[in-house]
Each structure stands twice: as C-alpha cells, then as structure tokens.
Amino acid sequence: MARGTILVVDDDPVVVDLLRLDFEIEGYEVLAAADGESALEEARVKGPDVVVLDVVMPGVDGLEVARRLRAGDETGAIPIVLLSAKAQAVDIQAGRAVADDYITKPFEPIELLDRVAELRARSSRGGGGRGGAR
C-alpha cells in the first residue's frame, strides 16, 4: 500500500524523474506535471496528499500555482512544498507566504523526503495545508 500520493511539478523532466524515483523508493505513488496549468488540473482531479512544486516554470509559475491551489475548494488543504533555485531571502519569504515549505536547489533528497513525510503526518492529523504556517 502506498504511503500517499505526491504530485511533482517541474518543467525539467530530469528533475521529475529523479523525484519520482526517490518518492517511489519510499513507497509513494507519484503523479507528475510539467507546467502550472497541468498541475492545477492534476491536483483538482486526483487530490494528491502533497504537491512538490518548482517555482520557475514557463507560463503559470509555481507561486501562482500555489496561490490558486490555496484558493480552490478541492485543493486548499493540500500541503505544498516549493522547490526552487531562487534562494534569496525575499524569494523564500514569498514562497513561504503561499506554501507550507520552501526548499532551495540543489537539495538533499533525504531532506525533501523528510519534509514531505512531516507534512503528510501533519495533514493526516488535520493540521497541514495552511500556507505560510511555518
């Protein structure tokens, strides 16, 4: 039985493949989207347990995707982890205003796995998905 479902959103297929492998090894089911619009649709239709979302993407960027997920009736409580190469304090602060966590690239896969597991646990107790809760 899967530990949960993770939606991985990144326009770089190599990053998606690496994250898919990491999460699947840990027993998660993985959904993937390569852009913001696809991510919003996947989240609405499939209801993942956690969204791992790149910030810099063509079209709708990750911050806007996070805002839209938060505003949606079906998606507002889904925990969101932003994953980005944007590492300045202002970028991290903007990300944490709309997501539950913000991890900068390059990152340690075990750190991402730990944070996702923590959000899953918090969410299953009814305390996750509160954008900016950190």
Phi, psi and omega in degrees: 000137182290148177286348183150178181245130180245130172262116179260125182236114178200141179279354177263110183298333178294316178297316179300314181297318179296315180294320178303312180299312180302312182290321180295322177300326179276001174095012178271150167275138184240128170254155181222148174218145183258357180206169185297315181297317178296322179297316179299317179295313178302317181295318179294317186281316188261341178055062180295163178281329179213145173248127173253116197231124174289148179275312186268107178218153176292153181075236180282118182281171185297325178296318179291322176300314179299316178301315181293321176299315180299325184279345184279140178299319183278340189242355187299334183261001180287125176296142183235131172246120174273137182233114189211152172280348178284108190244008178284153184305320181296324178291316180296317179298316178298320179293317181290344177288338183240353183229169181277336180205160181218121180239133181268146175271145353291154184228162175270122181306322181296325177296315178298314179301317179297317181292321177296317178299320178296316178295320177300315180296315179297318181295320181291341175268003178087015182244007183264179174069038183247040182004120179080015184288346183285000000 
